[in-house]
Amino acid sequence: MAMPNFGDMMKQLKQAGEKMQDVQKQLEKITAEGEAGGGMVKATATGNQKIVAVTIDPEILDDVEMVQDLVVAAVNNALEKASGLAREEMTKAAGGMLNTDDLLKNFNFGQ
């Protein structure tokens, strides 16, 4: 039985780490938009789970409780979509080498 080549393994791990760093940079540029109330409230999240914009239709501002509920729903929708995009990017970068669900949990994405 042949011994594994640890030099090659270390090189592959280093390359995988570099790919993940590249993916992290890409995720900052990817955005997903979530909405609620038929588009009355919209939220935009980056692929690394940061909310970068919230838009509220001025016509609904007189109902504070509804606005609050719609903002929460829109933000959660945007974060779910951004998490899905992050999962796709991580899966592409990992090329099937890593369990991306575990990796995303380590980066606090999703779940």
N, CA and C atoms as a LAMMPS dump frame, in Angstrom:
ITEM: TIMESTEP
0
ITEM: NUMBER OF ATOMS
333
ITEM: BOX BOUNDS ff ff ff
-5.0000000000000000e+02 5.0000000000000000e+02
-5.0000000000000000e+02 5.0000000000000000e+02
-5.0000000000000000e+02 5.0000000000000000e+02
ITEM: ATOMS id mol type element x y z
1 1 1 N 0.844 -1.181 0
2 1 2 C 0 0 0
3 1 3 C 0.888 1.243 0
4 2 1 N 0.657 2.132 -0.944
5 2 2 C 1.488 3.325 -1.087
6 2 3 C 1.155 4.341 -0.007
7 3 1 N 2.173 5.022 0.439
8 3 2 C 2 6.082 1.441
9 3 3 C 1.481 7.335 0.74
10 4 1 N 0.578 8.057 1.374
11 4 2 C 0.089 9.292 0.762
12 4 3 C 1.204 10.326 0.685
13 5 1 N 1.177 11.126 -0.357
14 5 2 C 2.168 12.178 -0.527
15 5 3 C 1.666 13.412 0.23
16 6 1 N 2.238 13.629 1.409
17 6 2 C 1.788 14.73 2.261
18 6 3 C 2.092 16.089 1.645
19 7 1 N 3.129 16.179 0.848
20 7 2 C 3.438 17.442 0.166
21 7 3 C 2.323 17.831 -0.783
22 8 1 N 1.831 16.847 -1.547
23 8 2 C 0.721 17.117 -2.464
24 8 3 C -0.55 17.471 -1.7
25 9 1 N -0.777 16.769 -0.596
26 9 2 C -1.969 17.048 0.208
27 9 3 C -1.934 18.468 0.751
28 10 1 N -0.772 18.88 1.237
29 10 2 C -0.641 20.229 1.789
30 10 3 C -0.834 21.279 0.692
31 11 1 N -0.314 20.974 -0.499
32 11 2 C -0.477 21.899 -1.617
33 11 3 C -1.955 22.047 -1.978
34 12 1 N -2.689 20.935 -1.986
35 12 2 C -4.113 20.974 -2.289
36 12 3 C -4.888 21.744 -1.22
37 13 1 N -4.516 21.545 0.044
38 13 2 C -5.18 22.28 1.126
39 13 3 C -4.923 23.771 1.013
40 14 1 N -3.697 24.132 0.662
41 14 2 C -3.365 25.551 0.495
42 14 3 C -4.179 26.148 -0.65
43 15 1 N -4.286 25.409 -1.766
44 15 2 C -5.062 25.889 -2.903
45 15 3 C -6.543 26.041 -2.531
46 16 1 N -7.06 25.082 -1.78
47 16 2 C -8.463 25.155 -1.351
48 16 3 C -8.68 26.381 -0.46
49 17 1 N -7.746 26.646 0.427
50 17 2 C -7.835 27.826 1.29
51 17 3 C -7.822 29.112 0.495
52 18 1 N -6.981 29.174 -0.533
53 18 2 C -6.917 30.358 -1.386
54 18 3 C -8.223 30.531 -2.157
55 19 1 N -8.8 29.422 -2.631
56 19 2 C -10.082 29.498 -3.338
57 19 3 C -11.175 30.031 -2.413
58 20 1 N -11.177 29.567 -1.173
59 20 2 C -12.196 30.021 -0.224
60 20 3 C -12.048 31.513 0.061
61 21 1 N -10.822 32 0.131
62 21 2 C -10.61 33.438 0.332
63 21 3 C -11.146 34.224 -0.864
64 22 1 N -10.908 33.69 -2.07
65 22 2 C -11.439 34.341 -3.277
66 22 3 C -12.96 34.36 -3.249
67 23 1 N -13.554 33.253 -2.824
68 23 2 C -15.015 33.171 -2.754
69 23 3 C -15.544 34.198 -1.756
70 24 1 N -14.891 34.335 -0.616
71 24 2 C -15.319 35.322 0.377
72 24 3 C -15.338 36.727 -0.229
73 25 1 N -14.341 37.055 -1.032
74 25 2 C -14.299 38.36 -1.689
75 25 3 C -15.435 38.496 -2.694
76 26 1 N -15.714 37.417 -3.432
77 26 2 C -16.807 37.437 -4.406
78 26 3 C -18.153 37.619 -3.713
79 27 1 N -18.319 36.993 -2.558
80 27 2 C -19.591 37.065 -1.854
81 27 3 C -19.924 38.488 -1.412
82 28 1 N -18.899 39.303 -1.202
83 28 2 C -19.135 40.701 -0.842
84 28 3 C -19.789 41.465 -1.987
85 29 1 N -19.563 41.003 -3.223
86 29 2 C -20.063 41.71 -4.407
87 29 3 C -21.412 41.177 -4.887
88 30 1 N -21.762 39.96 -4.5
89 30 2 C -23.021 39.35 -4.922
90 30 3 C -24.139 39.869 -4.029
91 31 1 N -25.272 40.227 -4.631
92 31 2 C -26.405 40.673 -3.82
93 31 3 C -27.659 39.88 -4.173
94 32 1 N -28.544 39.808 -3.193
95 32 2 C -29.849 39.174 -3.366
96 32 3 C -30.883 40.113 -2.775
97 33 1 N -32.014 40.227 -3.458
98 33 2 C -33.074 41.103 -2.975
99 33 3 C -34.25 40.272 -2.494
100 34 1 N -34.716 40.606 -1.317
101 34 2 C -35.919 39.988 -0.781
102 34 3 C -36.999 41.047 -0.685
103 35 1 N -38.24 40.6 -0.744
104 35 2 C -39.32 41.574 -0.639
105 35 3 C -40.477 40.998 0.156
106 36 1 N -41.335 41.896 0.589
107 36 2 C -42.538 41.508 1.339
108 36 3 C -43.641 42.496 0.992
109 37 1 N -44.862 42.055 1.237
110 37 2 C -46.008 42.932 0.977
111 37 3 C -46.145 43.281 -0.495
112 38 1 N -45.86 42.313 -1.35
113 38 2 C -45.985 42.571 -2.781
114 38 3 C -45.019 43.616 -3.292
115 39 1 N -43.865 43.72 -2.652
116 39 2 C -42.842 44.671 -3.08
117 39 3 C -42.89 46.002 -2.358
118 40 1 N -43.799 46.136 -1.371
119 40 2 C -43.874 47.398 -0.63
120 40 3 C -42.622 47.616 0.218
121 41 1 N -41.989 46.514 0.636
122 41 2 C -40.733 46.595 1.374
123 41 3 C -39.742 45.666 0.69
124 42 1 N -38.548 46.199 0.427
125 42 2 C -37.483 45.412 -0.203
126 42 3 C -36.223 45.541 0.625
127 43 1 N -35.473 44.435 0.69
128 43 2 C -34.194 44.433 1.399
129 43 3 C -33.159 43.783 0.494
130 44 1 N -31.952 44.306 0.529
131 44 2 C -30.86 43.76 -0.268
132 44 3 C -29.767 43.283 0.675
133 45 1 N -29.322 42.025 0.45
134 45 2 C -28.266 41.426 1.269
135 45 3 C -27.123 40.998 0.365
136 46 1 N -25.915 41.076 0.893
137 46 2 C -24.76 40.57 0.152
138 46 3 C -24.638 39.07 0.389
139 47 1 N -23.806 38.444 -0.417
140 47 2 C -23.575 37.013 -0.277
141 47 3 C -22.946 36.636 1.042
142 48 1 N -22.353 37.592 1.74
143 48 2 C -21.791 37.287 3.057
144 48 3 C -22.696 37.77 4.19
145 49 1 N -24.012 37.803 3.89
146 49 2 C -25.051 37.988 4.895
147 49 3 C -25.095 39.369 5.554
148 50 1 N -24.799 40.404 4.795
149 50 2 C -24.915 41.766 5.32
150 50 3 C -26.052 42.477 4.575
151 51 1 N -26.92 43.134 5.333
152 51 2 C -27.993 43.921 4.73
153 51 3 C -27.393 45.252 4.298
154 52 1 N -27.541 45.585 3.007
155 52 2 C -26.942 46.815 2.491
156 52 3 C -27.982 47.855 2.085
157 53 1 N -29.26 47.448 2.002
158 53 2 C -30.298 48.418 1.641
159 53 3 C -31.666 47.911 2.079
160 54 1 N -32.504 48.846 2.469
161 54 2 C -33.916 48.567 2.759
162 54 3 C -34.71 49.699 2.116
163 55 1 N -35.71 49.331 1.327
164 55 2 C -36.561 50.312 0.658
165 55 3 C -38 50.089 1.119
166 56 1 N -38.664 51.183 1.521
167 56 2 C -40.039 51.095 2.008
168 56 3 C -40.901 52.047 1.193
169 57 1 N -42.005 51.523 0.678
170 57 2 C -42.967 52.346 -0.062
171 57 3 C -43.533 53.379 0.909
172 58 1 N -43.386 54.67 0.621
173 58 2 C -43.855 55.718 1.532
174 58 3 C -45.35 55.643 1.854
175 59 1 N -46.127 55.037 0.992
176 59 2 C -47.574 54.976 1.205
177 59 3 C -47.959 54.109 2.408
178 60 1 N -47.066 53.251 2.879
179 60 2 C -47.415 52.37 4.002
180 60 3 C -46.838 52.844 5.33
181 61 1 N -46.183 53.993 5.333
182 61 2 C -45.496 54.448 6.543
183 61 3 C -46.422 54.818 7.69
184 62 1 N -47.696 54.996 7.434
185 62 2 C -48.601 55.361 8.524
186 62 3 C -48.982 54.161 9.389
187 63 1 N -48.663 52.957 8.944
188 63 2 C -48.968 51.742 9.715
189 63 3 C -47.652 51.131 10.206
190 64 1 N -47.164 51.633 11.32
191 64 2 C -45.854 51.258 11.847
192 64 3 C -45.733 49.755 12.075
193 65 1 N -46.737 49.144 12.667
194 65 2 C -46.669 47.714 12.967
195 65 3 C -46.544 46.887 11.679
196 66 1 N -47.288 47.251 10.655
197 66 2 C -47.203 46.531 9.387
198 66 3 C -45.821 46.718 8.765
199 67 1 N -45.298 47.933 8.815
200 67 2 C -43.971 48.206 8.253
201 67 3 C -42.92 47.359 8.961
202 68 1 N -42.993 47.3 10.272
203 68 2 C -42.03 46.496 11.028
204 68 3 C -42.093 45.03 10.606
205 69 1 N -43.29 44.495 10.499
206 69 2 C -43.456 43.098 10.086
207 69 3 C -42.914 42.864 8.679
208 70 1 N -43.202 43.79 7.778
209 70 2 C -42.747 43.637 6.396
210 70 3 C -41.237 43.765 6.273
211 71 1 N -40.634 44.648 7.072
212 71 2 C -39.172 44.784 7.049
213 71 3 C -38.526 43.475 7.502
214 72 1 N -39.024 42.907 8.576
215 72 2 C -38.475 41.628 9.063
216 72 3 C -38.614 40.556 7.988
217 73 1 N -39.782 40.471 7.367
218 73 2 C -40.015 39.457 6.339
219 73 3 C -39.1 39.672 5.13
220 74 1 N -38.953 40.911 4.696
221 74 2 C -38.109 41.202 3.535
222 74 3 C -36.641 40.907 3.826
223 75 1 N -36.182 41.273 5.018
224 75 2 C -34.789 41.016 5.396
225 75 3 C -34.53 39.506 5.466
226 76 1 N -35.434 38.781 6.094
227 76 2 C -35.256 37.323 6.171
228 76 3 C -35.26 36.696 4.784
229 77 1 N -36.118 37.181 3.897
230 77 2 C -36.172 36.673 2.528
231 77 3 C -34.857 36.953 1.8
232 78 1 N -34.325 38.148 1.949
233 78 2 C -33.052 38.498 1.305
234 78 3 C -31.911 37.648 1.846
235 79 1 N -31.889 37.435 3.161
236 79 2 C -30.825 36.624 3.757
237 79 3 C -30.9 35.168 3.3
238 80 1 N -32.113 34.637 3.168
239 80 2 C -32.266 33.265 2.664
240 80 3 C -31.726 33.154 1.246
241 81 1 N -32.065 34.12 0.406
242 81 2 C -31.581 34.105 -0.973
243 81 3 C -30.059 34.256 -1.019
244 82 1 N -29.521 35.155 -0.202
245 82 2 C -28.071 35.362 -0.171
246 82 3 C -27.363 34.1 0.311
247 83 1 N -27.951 33.413 1.276
248 83 2 C -27.377 32.165 1.765
249 83 3 C -27.327 31.118 0.655
250 84 1 N -28.378 31.046 -0.142
251 84 2 C -28.403 30.124 -1.276
252 84 3 C -27.323 30.45 -2.292
253 85 1 N -27.139 31.747 -2.577
254 85 2 C -26.086 32.158 -3.502
255 85 3 C -24.707 31.818 -2.94
256 86 1 N -24.53 32.03 -1.647
257 86 2 C -23.25 31.7 -1.006
258 86 3 C -22.98 30.204 -1.109
259 87 1 N -23.999 29.408 -0.868
260 87 2 C -23.85 27.947 -0.955
261 87 3 C -23.416 27.545 -2.372
262 88 1 N -24.048 28.142 -3.385
263 88 2 C -23.693 27.839 -4.774
264 88 3 C -22.232 28.196 -5.058
265 89 1 N -21.808 29.377 -4.622
266 89 2 C -20.433 29.815 -4.873
267 89 3 C -19.426 28.937 -4.152
268 90 1 N -19.725 28.576 -2.91
269 90 2 C -18.818 27.719 -2.142
270 90 3 C -18.723 26.337 -2.773
271 91 1 N -19.843 25.823 -3.25
272 91 2 C -19.86 24.506 -3.877
273 91 3 C -19.019 24.516 -5.146
274 92 1 N -19.174 25.577 -5.944
275 92 2 C -18.366 25.701 -7.168
276 92 3 C -16.882 25.729 -6.825
277 93 1 N -16.531 26.534 -5.838
278 93 2 C -15.12 26.695 -5.485
279 93 3 C -14.538 25.418 -4.891
280 94 1 N -15.348 24.71 -4.116
281 94 2 C -14.848 23.502 -3.455
282 94 3 C -14.729 22.341 -4.431
283 95 1 N -15.479 22.387 -5.506
284 95 2 C -15.395 21.327 -6.494
285 95 3 C -15.703 19.956 -5.919
286 96 1 N -16.599 19.906 -4.932
287 96 2 C -16.982 18.627 -4.336
288 96 3 C -15.994 18.105 -3.304
289 97 1 N -14.934 18.87 -3.013
290 97 2 C -13.922 18.398 -2.065
291 97 3 C -14.368 18.556 -0.616
292 98 1 N -15.247 19.495 -0.359
293 98 2 C -15.634 19.797 1.017
294 98 3 C -17.135 19.695 1.19
295 99 1 N -17.575 19.459 2.416
296 99 2 C -18.99 19.502 2.743
297 99 3 C -19.341 20.974 2.951
298 100 1 N -19.948 21.593 1.932
299 100 2 C -20.185 23.038 1.993
300 100 3 C -21.188 23.421 3.069
301 101 1 N -22.115 22.531 3.435
302 101 2 C -23.051 22.864 4.507
303 101 3 C -22.303 23.084 5.817
304 102 1 N -21.361 22.195 6.134
305 102 2 C -20.559 22.368 7.354
306 102 3 C -19.696 23.613 7.265
307 103 1 N -19.124 23.85 6.096
308 103 2 C -18.277 25.017 5.906
309 103 3 C -19.074 26.297 6.098
310 104 1 N -20.273 26.358 5.527
311 104 2 C -21.102 27.55 5.671
312 104 3 C -21.508 27.781 7.115
313 105 1 N -21.774 26.708 7.854
314 105 2 C -22.108 26.867 9.275
315 105 3 C -20.925 27.479 10.022
316 106 1 N -19.697 27.085 9.654
317 106 2 C -18.511 27.64 10.295
318 106 3 C -18.364 29.132 10.022
319 107 1 N -18.879 29.585 8.867
320 107 2 C -18.856 31.004 8.524
321 107 3 C -20.129 31.713 8.932
322 108 1 N -20.997 31.026 9.681
323 108 2 C -22.281 31.566 10.155
324 108 3 C -23.216 31.964 9.026
325 109 1 N -23.245 31.19 7.95
326 109 2 C -24.175 31.406 6.852
327 109 3 C -25.312 30.432 6.986
328 110 1 N -26.533 30.919 6.862
329 110 2 C -27.701 30.043 6.905
330 110 3 C -27.882 29.423 8.264
331 111 1 N -28.844 28.537 8.349
332 111 2 C -29.221 27.804 9.559
333 111 3 C -28.883 28.576 10.809
